[in-house]
Amino acid sequence: MADIQDRFKENQDVQVIDTAKKLKIGIIGAGWIAEAHIDMYKQMPDVDIVAVADLIPGKAQALCERYGVEGVRYYLSGHEMLEAEELDAVSVCTYNTQHAPCAIDALEHGCHVLLEKPFTVTLDEAVEVMKAEKKSGKILSLGFQPRMAVNMQMIKKIVDSGELGKVYYLQAGGGRRSGIPTPYGTTFIEKETGGIGAIGDIGTYSLDMLLHAVGDPKPLTVSGYTSNFFGVRPDSYPWHPEYAEKFGVDDFAAGFIRLEGGIILDFRISWAMHMDTCGDALILGTEGALRIPSTECWNGDFPSPLKVYKKVAGQEICYEVPRCDDDNFGKMFYGKVRSFLDAIKNGGSAPVPSSQIIYNQAIIDGIIRSNELGHEIEIEIPEI
Ligand SMILES: NC(=O)c1ccc[n+]([C@@H]2O[C@H](COP(=O)([O-])OP(=O)(O)OC[C@H]3O[C@@H](n4cnc5c(N)ncnc54)[C@H](O)[C@@H]3O)[C@@H](O)[C@H]2O)c1
C-alpha cells in the first residue's frame, strides 16, 4: 500500500532537448484539436512548423496567425501538402473519416505520424493504416493524451503492482447526460465526417483507460448495442435545432466483451441520456478492487481519489490513493507531442502504438457490427 502511495514522489526529470536538428512538421486539419498540437509544437525548440493544410480556404492561415506562427506554407488538402513538402512528421488532426486516408498518405510520403483519436472509423481502416506503417518503417503514434497524465498512469501502476491480484472484470463508467459535441459545427455528428459518434469520441478513451491498465488484452467476442435517440431530436441543440437532421452516428453505446486472459469488459458510453453518468469505472481482481470515479477520461483526470478495496487480516478495508495535484492539462498534451518527437529523434518506438490501439478499434467496430447483426460476434484481426 505504502509502495503505491509513494509512487507519486517520483520526480519527472527536467528534459534537455537537443536542438541541433530541427524536425520539419506539417499539420493536416486546422480545427479545434489542431490548436492543441500547434500550441505544443510552438513550445518545442527542436521543431519548425513548416506547413498546415485544411480543406476550408483560409482556415490553416487563420490558425497559424492566431498562434503567432510565421513562415508557414498553406495548402488546401493534406495530399497537396505532402506532395509539395519534405516533412519529417505530420499531425493528422482531421475529422474521423479522414484519419485513415491522411495517415496512410503521410506514411507513404515517408513521414512519421501523430494521429488523433479515434484510431479510425472501422477496423479494416485501422488494419490498412498499420500495413502502411509497417511498409514505411516510420513511427505512428495515436493521440491518447490521458496516457501521459500522472493520475491516469496510477491506474496501471496499481494493477501492475499486483495489489488487485488477477483481474477478471472491468466496468467502464462515465458518459454525459447532455453533451453532443457541436462546438464548431457538425463534423462530430455527421456520418460523412464523424463516421462514429460517442463510441469513437469519448468511448475510445474509456476503453483505453481500462484496456491499457490490464496490459492491452486482445478482444475475443463482442455483444454490442448502439442508439441515437437524442442526437436526432431538435431539442438536443437549443441554438441549432437543424443539426438534428444531420445526426448520423451513435449517441449511446454498450458492449459486453470477452478479452484474452479470462477478463470480461462491461462497457457503456453516452453523449446524451436521462442520467448524469453511467457510473464509476471498476477493476475487480482476486485480491482487491479499484474504483475510478466517473470520468470522461480525455482530460486525464477524475474528480476524486482512486479507491482500492481489499481484505486485510479478515477485515474489509478501503483506502484512497493520493492524487497528484500538479497533473495539469498542459503537461499531458505536452507529453503527448514530446514523447512522439523523442521517439523520432532517438529511434524509439511509438509512445502510443497502433499494436495496442488496434484492440480498442476492434471493440468499437465489433460493437457496431454486433448491433447491426443483433447477436454476439467473434473478433478477427488480420495478420499485418
Ligand atoms: N485528443 C483530444 O483531446 C481531442 C479533442 C478534440 C478532438 N479530437 C479529435 O481530433 C479530430 C479533429 O477534431 P476537431 O474538433 O479538430 O474537428 P474539426 O472538424 O474542428 O477540424 C477538422 C478539420 O480537418 C479538416 N480536414 C478534413 N480532411 C482534411 C484533409 N484531407 N486535408 C486537410 N484538412 C482536412 C477539416 O476541414 C476541418 O477543418 C477528431 O478525430 C477528434 O476525435 C481529439
The ligand as a Gaussian input file, in Angstrom:
#p B3LYP/6-31G(d) Opt

LIG

0 1
 N       -7.175000      14.475000     -28.235000
 C       -8.188000      15.246000     -27.926000
 O       -8.360000      15.701000     -26.778000
 C       -9.170000      15.624000     -28.987000
 C      -10.056000      16.682000     -28.773000
 C      -10.917000      17.035000     -29.810000
 C      -10.895000      16.340000     -30.998000
 N      -10.045000      15.292000     -31.155000
 C      -10.027000      14.528000     -32.426000
 O       -9.394000      15.347000     -33.396000
 C      -10.042000      15.187000     -34.654000
 C      -10.450000      16.568000     -35.167000
 O      -11.346000      17.161000     -34.258000
 P      -11.666000      18.716000     -34.374000
 O      -12.536000      19.052000     -33.233000
 O      -10.405000      19.468000     -34.563000
 O      -12.520000      18.691000     -35.729000
 P      -12.823000      19.892000     -36.736000
 O      -13.916000      19.402000     -37.595000
 O      -12.957000      21.145000     -35.956000
 O      -11.492000      20.030000     -37.603000
 C      -11.081000      19.084000     -38.546000
 C      -10.518000      19.831000     -39.738000
 O       -9.894000      18.895000     -40.621000
 C      -10.061000      19.410000     -41.940000
 N       -9.824000      18.306000     -42.891000
 C      -10.540000      17.175000     -43.044000
 N       -9.999000      16.405000     -44.008000
 C       -8.904000      17.048000     -44.445000
 C       -7.914000      16.752000     -45.416000
 N       -7.939000      15.624000     -46.123000
 N       -6.927000      17.638000     -45.628000
 C       -6.877000      18.805000     -44.924000
 N       -7.801000      19.147000     -43.986000
 C       -8.788000      18.264000     -43.738000
 C      -11.482000      19.947000     -41.947000
 O      -11.688000      20.879000     -42.985000
 C      -11.567000      20.584000     -40.560000
 O      -11.261000      21.962000     -40.580000
 C      -11.232000      14.254000     -34.441000
 O      -10.907000      12.981000     -34.917000
 C      -11.419000      14.223000     -32.934000
 O      -11.847000      12.964000     -32.447000
 C       -9.170000      14.955000     -30.184000

